[in-house]
């Protein structure tokens, strides 16, 4: 997986440089119509700010998962229960994300993202008993920088460089049929427990009618955590196009692809029998890949109390997912956000 991430980052760099050359050759861009910063609300760390500018943001994100999948095929609960004593049935993850961006100078912007997670998973046992586990708390804080590599009339190429700080708990517990206050499997933990590098590239462009962009960001685990495992490396590649209908309202269409690997090692606080009891405790059944199609809308008032602010939303659903399962599949995601520039 680590080699795949490096290969995809190189491929993205090549594609964005190719787009750069094409934009410079076309000659149809104008700085008077620079829509950089109008990306969908689900994309983070894409646009830079001028020196001394601040942007504060709040995002609410929900992911809904229902039913299991193995490879690209749906798997019934009864089939999961033939191999495991417990089957996950559904899961919701709510994330409240507070963010701040600051323009150090015209070429460097720094960003801080602080998430609060609320996770709930429903299960059923082979005997037909149902139970729910819940966790909530601060997730892993992310600190990153956006460095302008090259700018031209109507376009920008930037380097993303970030680190994820292990502030999220990896020791979450709840009551299960196995007993009171049991250590929970991997999907119910709030953080990775490791410092993670997040390298990436972002390309933005526009003409008189549209703006567009592409971003690729990897998450590379640097070591095992205190519970003797590390989550799989991840790579996210997304591309979007935005149509500005008026000076205040725009809509967007985005495609998003994500790849992630299996867990390296295993959680020493889980029972050695746990991977045979429930698939969420099996470190070799956590990898997968998914492609989503998302639509969004954005409103930025030009005057009044809300001037300088942006309210936006984005909704998406998978068009393809392939999981090392059985794993809960994603049904839909939604992001609603607010941004203020000072």
Secondary structure, DSSP 8 states (H G I E B T S, - for coil): -HHHHHHHHHHHHHHHHHHHHHHHHH----GGG--TT---TT--S-----TT-EEEEEEEEEEEEEEEEEETEEE-HHHHHHH-SEEEEEEEEEEEEEEEEEEEETTEEEEEEEEEEEEEEEEEETTS-EEEEEEEEE--EEEEEEEEEEEETTEEEEEEEEEEE--S-S--EEEETTEEEEE--GGG-SS-SS-EEEEEEEEEEE-SSEEEEEEEEEEEE-S--TTSEE---EEEEEEEEEEESSSSEEEEEEEEEEEE---EE--TTS-TTHHHHBGGG-TTS--EEEEEEEEEEEE--SSSTTTTEEEEEEEEEEEEEEEEEEEEEEEEEEEEEEEEE-
